[in-house]
Amino acid sequence: MRLIFISNLIIKVELGYSTLESNNLSCDFLLNKLFGDKMDYKKYQTSVGNNYKHIQITPKYRYKMMRQEKLKIFCRVAIEETCKRHKIEIEIINVQPDHVHMIVDCPRTFSDAKLMQILKGLSAYLLFRICPSLRKRYPKGSFWSEGYFCCSIGANFDEVFEYVKNQDFHHQIFH
C-alpha cells in the first residue's frame, strides 16, 4: 500500500470521508478528487507534482535565423533531442524566425539555471552538428543569446498554452 501524505482532516472536510474510509482510497483517486481530473501529476518517491515552465530563448544578436523552414525544423529537432536526453517533456513548442517559445515539464530537481544551461547548450551543439554552415554566422559556437525567459506555470497553464500556440498571430498583429 502506498503512503498518502494528505491530512485526514482535509479528507474529512473536503471529501466527506471518515478516517477509516480514507485509508482504503488510492492516492490517484484522492489527487483527482482534490485537484481535478485535468492535471496529470507525476509521482516521485517523496513528492507529487509537476514542474511546468514557460521558456523563451532567442538566437544571439536576435538574428532571424529560423526564417527558412529547414532551419526551423533543425532547431525544433535539436531542442526535442535535448529534452529527450534529459527527460524533459515538451508540451508545446513554437519556433518563430527570431525566437522560440515552449512549455516544458522538467524534473523537479532542475533549477531554472540548470534547465536553461542544458537546453541552450546541448541544442546549440546539436544545431551546429546538424547544420555546420551556422558556424559562418556564429564562429565561437554560441547560437543562443545569454538572456532567456523562464517562468513557472501553475493554474494559468491553459492561458500560457494558448499564448505559445498563437505566436504566429500575435507577431502578425504587433510587428
C-alpha positions in Angstrom: 0.0 0.0 0.0 1.3 3.5 -0.9 1.6 6.1 1.8 -0.8 9.0 1.5 0.6 12.3 2.6 -2.7 14.1 2.7 -4.1 15.1 6.1 -7.1 13.1 7.4 -8.7 16.4 8.3 -8.6 17.6 4.6 -10.1 14.2 3.6 -12.9 14.5 6.1 -13.7 18.1 5.4 -13.2 18.4 1.7 -14.3 14.9 0.6 -16.7 13.9 3.3 -14.9 10.6 4.1 -14.1 9.2 7.5 -10.6 8.2 8.5 -11.3 4.5 8.1 -12.7 5.0 4.6 -9.8 7.3 3.6 -7.2 4.7 4.4 -8.7 2.5 1.7 -8.7 5.2 -1.0 -5.9 5.3 -3.6 -3.5 8.2 -3.9 -4.6 8.8 -7.6 -8.3 9.0 -6.6 -7.6 11.5 -3.8 -5.5 13.7 -6.1 -8.1 13.7 -8.8 -10.8 14.4 -6.2 -8.9 17.3 -4.6 -7.3 18.9 -7.7 -9.5 17.7 -10.6 -9.0 15.2 -13.4 -7.5 17.8 -15.7 -3.9 17.7 -14.4 -1.8 14.6 -14.5 0.6 14.9 -11.6 3.9 13.0 -11.6 4.6 10.9 -8.6 8.1 10.7 -7.2 9.5 8.9 -4.2 8.7 11.7 -1.7 6.6 14.2 -3.7 3.8 14.6 -6.2 3.5 17.4 -8.7 4.6 18.9 -12.0 7.3 21.5 -12.9 5.9 23.2 -15.9 8.0 26.1 -17.3 7.3 28.7 -20.0 10.6 29.3 -21.8 11.5 31.8 -24.5 15.0 31.8 -26.0 16.5 33.9 -28.8 19.5 33.4 -31.1 22.5 35.7 -30.4 22.0 39.2 -31.7 18.3 38.3 -32.3 19.2 37.4 -35.9 16.1 35.9 -37.7 17.9 32.6 -38.1 14.8 30.4 -38.3 13.2 32.2 -41.3 13.8 29.2 -43.6 11.6 26.2 -42.9 14.7 24.0 -43.0 16.3 25.8 -40.1 13.0 25.9 -38.2 12.9 22.1 -38.4 16.6 21.7 -37.4 16.0 24.0 -34.4 12.9 22.0 -33.3 14.7 18.7 -33.8 17.8 19.9 -31.7 15.5 21.1 -28.9 13.4 18.0 -28.9 16.5 15.7 -28.9 18.0 17.7 -26.0 14.8 17.4 -24.0 14.5 13.7 -24.7 18.1 13.0 -23.5 17.4 14.8 -20.2 13.8 13.5 -19.5 12.3 16.9 -20.1 8.8 16.7 -21.6 7.8 19.3 -24.2 4.1 20.2 -24.0 4.3 22.6 -26.9 7.0 24.3 -28.9 6.6 27.2 -31.4 9.7 28.3 -33.4 9.5 31.8 -34.7 12.0 33.5 -37.1 13.9 35.2 -34.2 12.9 33.3 -31.0 11.5 30.1 -29.7 8.6 29.7 -27.2 7.9 26.4 -25.4 6.3 24.9 -22.4 8.2 22.0 -20.8 7.7 19.8 -17.8 11.2 19.3 -16.4 12.3 17.1 -13.5 11.7 18.8 -10.1 15.4 18.6 -9.3 16.3 21.1 -12.1 16.7 24.7 -11.2 15.9 27.3 -13.9 19.6 28.0 -14.5 20.4 24.3 -14.9 17.4 23.8 -17.2 18.5 26.7 -19.4 22.1 25.6 -19.4 21.2 22.1 -20.6 18.6 23.3 -23.1 20.6 26.1 -24.7 24.0 24.3 -24.5 23.1 20.9 -26.0 20.6 22.3 -28.5 23.3 24.7 -29.9 25.8 21.9 -30.0 23.4 19.7 -31.9 22.3 22.5 -34.2 26.0 23.1 -35.2 26.3 19.4 -35.9 23.2 19.2 -38.0 23.9 22.4 -39.9 27.6 23.2 -40.0 27.0 26.3 -42.1 25.7 28.1 -39.0 29.4 28.4 -37.9 29.7 31.2 -40.5 27.3 33.4 -38.6 28.4 32.1 -35.1 32.1 31.2 -35.3 32.5 31.0 -31.5 29.9 28.3 -31.2 27.3 30.3 -29.2 24.0 30.1 -31.0 21.7 31.3 -28.3 21.9 34.7 -26.6 22.8 34.9 -22.9 19.4 36.0 -21.8 16.2 34.0 -21.6 12.7 34.0 -20.1 11.8 31.1 -17.8 8.7 31.2 -15.6 6.8 28.5 -13.7 3.3 27.8 -14.8 0.6 26.9 -12.3 -3.1 27.5 -12.5 -2.8 29.6 -15.7 -1.5 26.6 -17.8 -4.3 26.9 -20.4 -3.7 30.7 -20.9 0.1 30.2 -21.4 -0.5 27.3 -23.7 -2.8 29.4 -26.0 -0.3 32.2 -25.9 2.5 29.9 -27.1 0.3 28.3 -29.7 -0.8 31.6 -31.2 2.6 33.2 -31.5 2.2 33.5 -35.3 -1.0 35.5 -34.9 0.5 37.6 -32.1 3.5 38.6 -34.2 1.4 39.5 -37.2 -0.6 42.0 -35.1 2.2 43.6 -33.1 5.1 43.6 -35.5 
